[in-house]
């Protein structure tokens, strides 16, 4: 089947979050399974600094944006270690900027115009390169207008009238909402600016528009697909999501085990390990991590890690209350890697200064250190307020680092809480809690600490997690089934 991916992020070209991981890995796996995959991606400044080979195609185009015609051209590359072509939409006025979506905490003022242009460029690519996709798979609000154009301007127009559309919501909180007069920029008939389709509380919403017009909607975990149909995680879109619930599906993201696998991870040096050799390899990685971070080398003390964005969505308001108490009164070590809200930068820096033998803080992002932390830590804490899918808990399972998570979204779907029953059934893989409170988080951490002191239980938790398969192969098979369903829906059968 020919499938066209429309996305604003794809590793290794550009990334701000999980969208980039998904669109850099899922297309490659679908290609391995026999599909003909093509990506269309904005030629952001970061793309040219990604180290990938980029070539001209000689194809230029011009599309209407409001009352003006805007030119662009296509460049070409490939996803690494694959035959998946990537067509890059080059328009420097729109995409040659310091960041992908905005700077200084706000979006670029012309984001509506930028991503209207991108959506029209995706449509142009279909004819320019004779792609003939059976499915267009659009991702997040930045590609939200693609399924809309297929069902409005291009309805009944060959070859577009035979193309089915899938739209994936990676995070419902990012919606692409703009001033209603920006509807003029899209060129789409104002009759579609209504409460059932493109209008959202008086504004134009790219995300809602895609939900309204796509044949099939997916999100990145089954639990998140249910959670977003009700407040507060519905973010005001519960009405249309409930209306489309029969076409809404949750598929867990996969892990690229060619990158995240302690048995072959080059960042671990001579200390690579698998589910059999982990007692030696992981112990060595822990010792090396403690040395690297300037923490006392203590095998008997649990080392608790957190890697990612320092924000309330990730549960840092809970951690900000729990960590000072633990650093004062509990025999454990902590490592935090990431950047985010300034208030957490200040808090963590202060804690690192006060308790240098118990916590190491790196207010940066380092891919190498992220791998080393996954290998060297004993526990990985993710007390997220909400989590559409989450990837770090899946990395942690593979690296034998026991997750402590809040039971929400993808965390609920991937981590089995350690109880007497789950231990007896040999399904326990971590520790989870449900109420979004510091009491519940601390109770889960205490349970994990008690289990750490029991070698039999801890060994089972590690081995259960390391032997699970969260690779993209399983997820890709589910998308394959969904594409077939999409074709039947778009054909009206």
N, C-alpha and C positions, 0 to 999 in steps of 0.2 A: 504494500500500500504506500502511496506517495503522501507524505505528511510534511507540511510547512510549519515550522515553529516561528512564532513572532514573540520576541522578548527584548527587553532593554538591558539584560544582564546575561552573561554566560562566561563561566570560568574556561580558559584563563584570560579572556579578553577584558572583562570588567566585572566588578562585583561589589555590592554593598551588603548583601545578606544571602539568605537561603535560595532566593530566586536564581542567583548566579550559579550556585552549586547544582541545582536541579537542571537548569538549561544547558549546563556544560556536560552533564553526565547522562541524563535520560535519553537524549537524542542518539548518543553513541550506543547505548544498550539496545534501543529500538532498531538501530541500523544492524547491529549484530544479529538480531532476531529476524532479519530479512526485509525490513521496511526501507523505503527510499526516503531519507530525511534531508531536509534543507532548513537552515536557520537564516532569519533576517534580523539584523542587530544594528542599532545606531553606531556610527563611527565616532564614539566619544574620544576625547583626548587620551583617556587611559588605554584605549584599544591600541593606539600607536606606540605605547610604552610597554606593551604586554610581552614583547619578545617574539610575537608570532609573525610569520611571513604573510605580508599583505600585498596583493597585486591589483593593478587596475583591470577593469573589464572593458573599458572604452564605452560603457553604456551610461548615457546621461538622460535625465528626465526632467519634467516640469509638472507641478501639480498646483491646483488652486488652493489657496489658503485665504478664506474670506474673499476679498475683491482683488487680490493680487495673485500672480503666478510666481511660484518659488522654485528655483532650479536645484537639482541635486545630481549626484552620480553614485554609481555602485562600485565598490571595491570587493575583492574576494579573498577569502582565506579558508581554512579548514579547522575543524575541531581536532586537537592533537590525537595522534594514533588512531585516526579514523578516516573514512572517505566522506564524512559529512561536510558538505560545503557551507560556508558562512558568507552571506552577502551583506556587506557593511554599507549602511546608508550614510553617505558623506555629504554633510551640509555644515560647514564650519561655523556659520553664524548661529546655528542652533546647538551644535554638539561639541565644538571646540572650547570647552569651559573647564574650570578647575574641578568641578564635581559633576556627578551625573544628573542630580535633580535639584540641587540648591546649595546654598552656603549660609553659614552663620545661623543655622537653626531654622531657616525658612526656605521654601521652594522658590525657584526662579519665577519671576513675574510672568514670563511668557511660556510657562510649561504647557498650557493648553495648546498654544500654537505649535510648540516643538513636537508634541506627541500626536497632534492631528497630522502634521507633516509626516511623521514616522508611519502612522497607520496608512496614509495614502501611498507612501513609498512601498510598504509591504504589498499592497494591491498592485502597484506598478511592477514589482519584481516578478509577479506571477506571469504577466504577459511578456516582459522584457527577456526572461530566460526560459519561456515556454515550460514552466514548472509542472503544470497539470496536477496539483495536489487534490487528493480526495478529501483531505481534512486540513483545515487551518487550525493550529493549536496556539491560541493566544494566551499570554501570561500577564496577570496583574493589570492595573489600570492603565499603565503606559502603553499597552496594546489593546486597550478596551474598545476602541472604535473600529477595530478590524472586523469583528463579527457584525457590528452595526452596519458598516458599509455593505457587507455581503447581503444583508436582509433589507436594505433600503435602496440606495442608489443602484445597486447591482442586481437587484432581484429580477429574475427573468432575462438577465444578460449573460450569454455564453462567454467564457466557460465558467463564470462565477456562480451561475445558478445551480450547478451540480456539486458545489463544494460544501461539505459539512463543517461545522465549527465547534470546537471545544474551547472553553475558557477556564483557566485555573486561577483560583484565588489563593495566593500565598500568604497574605495577611490582610484581613478585611478592614483593618484600621486605616490602611492607606488607600484612599478612594479616588483621588483625582477629581476633586470638586472645584468648580470654577464659576465665576460670575455668569449669570444667565445669558447676557449679551454675547458671551464667547461662543454661543451656539452658531453665530454667524460665521465664525472661523471654520467650522466643520463642513459647511455647505449642505448639511443634512436638513431636510424639510422641517420647518417649525412644528408641523403636526405631530412629530414624534416627541416634542418637548412637553410631556404630560406625566402625571404622577405614576403611571404604570410603566413608563419606559425610560426616558432620559432625564426627567426632572427630579430633583431631590431637595426638598425643603427650599424651593425657589432657585436652586442652583443647577448647573449642568454637572452631572456626575458621570465620568467615564466608567467607573466600576459598575454602577447600577445599570448603565446602558448595556454593558457587556452581559451582565446577568440576565437582562431582559431579552436580548437578541440571540445569544448563543444557543445552539441546539442542545448542548450538554455542558453542565458546569461541574467542575471538580474543585476540591480543596485537598490539603496535604495530610489529612488524617481523618479516619471515620468519626472520631469523637468531636473534632473541630467542626465537621460538617453538621453535626447535631447542635453543638453549642452556639453556632452563629445564627441559628433560627430563633433565638430568644435573647432578650436583653440580659446582661449588658454587652455580651460579646457580639451581638448582632449589629452594633454600631449604627442603629437606626434603620437597618435594612431588613428587619425581620419579616416585614410584609411581603416583599418580593421574593425573599428566600423561601418562605413557607409556600408561596404560590408555585415556586419552581422546585419544590422539594423532591418530586419524583424524578427530576433530571439532575439532582445534586448528589454527587458521589464523593466519598473520601478515600484517597489512596495514599498510604504512607510513603514519604520520600525514602529513597534508598541511600546507601553509602557506597562510595567509590573505594572498594577495598584495594585497588592498586595504589591508592594514596594513603588510606587509613588502615594499616595492617601491621601490628607489631612484629610479625614474622619477617617482614621485608622493608620496614621503615628505615630509610637511610639516616634519619635524624637521631636514631638510637645508637649509632656506631656499632660497637661489638656486642651490644646487649639486646639484640633482637630475640624475641621469644614467641611461643605459641601456647595453646591451652595445656600442653604437656610440660613444656620447659619454663613456664612462667615463674615458678618459685625462685629460680636462680636469676632469670633475666629481669623480672620485674623488681626484684630486690636490688639488683645492680642499678636499674634505672632510677629507683627511689633515692639511692645513695648519691648517684650522680646529680640528680635534681636538687637535693638538699645542699650539696656542695656548690652547685652553680648559683643557687639563690642565697647562699650565705646563712642557711639554717643549720642548726646542730644536726649531725648525722645520727638519727635515732630510729632504728628499725621498729621498735616496739610502740612508737607513737603514731597514731593515724594522721596522715597528711591529706587534708581536705582541699579540693581545688574548685575554682570557678573561673571559667574562661568565656569572655563575650562582652556584650554591651552592658555598661553599668547604668541600668535604668530600672524604673519601677516595674515595667512589663516583665523584666527578668527576675523580679522578686528582691531587688536590692534594698527596698524599704524594709523588708523583713530581716534581711541579712545585716542591715545597719543597726538593728536592735539586738540581734542575737550575737553577733561577733564580739562586741566589747565584753559581754559577760563571759563568753567562752574563753577569750584570750586571758581574762583575769583568773578564771576558776577551773578551767578544764584542761587536762593534759592532752593537747592536740596541736598540730601545726596547720597553717593555712597558706595557700598561694592564690593570688588573684591576678589575672591577666586580662586587660581590656581597657577601653576608654568609654566615656559616656558623660553623664551629668556631672557638672562641676562640684555639686555638693558631695557626691560620692568620691570624687577625686580627693577632696579635702579630708573627708572622714578616713579613707583608707590610708592616705599618706600619714595622718596623725597616728593611726593605729600601728603602722609599720615603724614609726619613730619610737613609740612607747613600748612596743613588744617585738623587738628585732629578732628575738630567738623563737618567736611563735608565728610570725606572719611575714611573708614576702609579697610585695605589691609591685607590679609592673604596669604602669599606666601607658600602654602602647599596644600595638598588635604585632606579634611575631609568629609566623607560621611554624618556624622551627621550634620555638619554645612551646607553642600550643601542643605539638606532637610530643615533646619531651614531658610536658605536664600530664598529658593523658597516660603516658607510660609510667611515670614515676609516682603519681598520686595514688592513694588508697581509695578515696571517695571523690565523687564529683557531685556538687550540689547545684540543683536547678529548681529553685522554689518559685517558678514563674507564675505571674498573675494570670497570664494566658500564654499558650504556646501552640501555634497552628500545627507544627510537626516537631521541630527540634532535631538537631543532628548530633549535638555534643553527647547526649545520653547514649546514642547509638555508637559513636566513637568509643565512649567509655566502656560499653559492654565488650567490644572487641579487644580493648586493651586491658581487661580485667580490673577496671576501676569502677567500683560499685556506685551506681547512681543513687542519689537522694533527691527525690523530685516531688513537686506538687502534682496531684492527679488531675491534669487538665490536658485537653487536646491530644497531641501526639505523645506526650509523656504518659498519659493514661493508657494509650494503646500499646506502648512498647515496654513498659516497666511493670513487672509483677511484684507486688509488695511481699516482703519476707514475713511470712506467718508460719505457724506450726503446720498448717495444711499445705501451703505452697512448698515448704521444705520437704514435707513427706512426699509430695508429688513431683519433686525435683524441678519445679518451675520458677522458684524464687530467683529474682535477678537484681533486686534493689530494695529501696525503702521509699514509700510514698505516703503522702498525707493529703487531705482534702480541704479543710477550712483554711482560708487565707489569713492565718494568724501566726504570730511569733511563737505562741505556745505549741501549735501543731508542728511547726518547723523544728523547734527545739526537741520535741518528743521524738520526731523521726531521726534526728541526728543522734540522740541518745541511744535509740534502738540500734542504729548503725554502729555506734561506738562499742556497744555491748557485744554485737556480733563479731566485730573486729577482734575482740579479745578471745573469741572461741574459734580456734583454728579449723575445726570440722565444718562449722557453719560458713565461715568465711571462704574456705576452699570451695564449697559447693556453689556459693554465690558467684565466685569468679568463673568457675568452669561452666556453670549454666549460661552466664552471659557471653563468654568467649566463643561458645559453640553455636550460638544463634546466628542465623543468616539474615541480615538486613540489606543484602546487596540489591542493586538496581534490577537484577533479572526478574525477581518476583513482581516488583512494582511495574516493570515494563509489560509483563504479561497481562496485568490488570488493565493497563492503558490499551493494550491491543484489543481486549474484549470491549472496552468502552468505545474505541474508534468504530468497531463494527456496529455497535448500538447507534452511534451517532449517524452513520451512513443510512441506517434504516429509518431514523427519525427525519433526517434531512430530505430523504426521498419520499417521506409521507407514508411509509409502510408500517 
